[in-house]
Amino acid sequence: AATPQAAKWRLSNFLLCMAETDLTRSPVLKPIISAIETVIRHRQAIESRWQSGHSNARLEGLNSIFQAAKARARGYRNPQTFISMIYLIASPVGNLLKST
């Protein structure tokens, strides 16, 4: 949604539609009921996200670096080696070593 007001409307409309739907008739839909209850519990935080403008993009970027280091450092049992691998992947060492 482009605006916080539009996001609130969409969320309210979604929850209203789900309240009108009978999801309890099939046990297969139990995970969907659980997901909707989670949205209801965290509704205030979801709405406030639209007002803040923050996202989790930086955390996702860090997570991709950690996953790459984990893939490269497999077999190492020492946490220090894993941490060193993260620093080597994420640091701008390549830029420092380029000859000018």
C-alpha positions in Angstrom: 0.0 0.0 0.0 1.2 3.5 -0.8 0.0 5.2 2.4 -0.5 4.1 6.0 -4.3 4.8 5.6 -4.4 2.4 2.6 -2.5 -0.2 4.5 -4.9 0.0 7.4 -7.9 -0.3 5.1 -6.3 -3.4 3.3 -5.6 -5.1 6.6 -9.1 -4.3 8.0 -10.7 -5.5 4.8 -8.6 -8.8 4.8 -9.5 -9.5 8.4 -13.2 -8.8 7.7 -13.2 -11.2 4.8 -11.5 -13.9 6.8 -14.0 -13.4 9.7 -16.9 -14.0 7.2 -15.3 -17.1 5.8 -15.9 -20.4 7.6 -12.3 -21.8 7.9 -13.2 -24.2 10.7 -14.9 -26.7 8.5 -11.7 -28.3 7.3 -8.7 -29.4 9.5 -6.4 -28.7 6.5 -7.1 -24.9 7.0 -5.8 -25.0 10.6 -2.5 -23.4 9.7 -4.3 -20.5 7.9 -6.4 -19.9 11.1 -3.2 -19.8 13.1 -1.7 -17.3 10.6 -4.7 -15.1 10.8 -4.6 -15.1 14.6 -1.0 -14.1 14.4 -1.9 -11.1 12.1 -4.6 -10.1 14.6 -2.2 -10.3 17.5 0.4 -8.2 15.7 -2.0 -5.9 14.0 -0.7 -2.8 15.8 2.9 -3.5 14.9 2.0 -4.2 11.3 0.2 -0.9 11.0 3.0 1.0 12.7 5.5 -0.4 10.2 3.7 1.6 7.5 4.1 4.8 9.5 7.8 4.2 10.3 8.9 3.4 6.8 11.5 0.9 8.1 12.1 -2.5 6.6 14.2 -5.5 7.4 16.3 -5.2 4.2 19.5 -4.6 6.1 18.9 -7.7 8.3 18.2 -9.8 5.2 21.4 -8.5 3.6 23.4 -9.5 6.7 21.7 -12.9 6.8 22.8 -13.5 3.2 26.4 -12.8 4.2 26.2 -15.1 7.2 24.7 -17.9 5.0 27.5 -17.5 2.5 30.1 -17.7 5.2 28.4 -20.7 6.6 28.6 -22.4 3.2 32.2 -21.6 2.8 33.3 -22.5 6.3 31.6 -25.9 6.5 33.7 -28.4 8.3 35.2 -25.8 10.7 34.2 -26.5 14.2 35.8 -23.4 15.7 33.3 -20.4 16.0 36.3 -18.1 15.6 36.9 -19.4 12.1 33.3 -18.9 11.2 33.5 -15.3 12.5 36.7 -14.7 10.6 35.0 -16.0 7.4 32.2 -13.5 7.9 34.6 -10.7 8.2 36.5 -11.8 5.1 33.4 -11.9 3.0 31.8 -8.7 4.3 34.8 -6.5 4.6 36.1 -4.4 1.8 39.6 -6.1 1.8 39.4 -6.6 -1.9 39.2 -2.8 -2.4 42.2 -2.2 -0.1 44.4 -4.7 -2.0 43.8 -3.4 -5.5 46.8 -1.7 -6.9 46.4 1.9 -8.0 
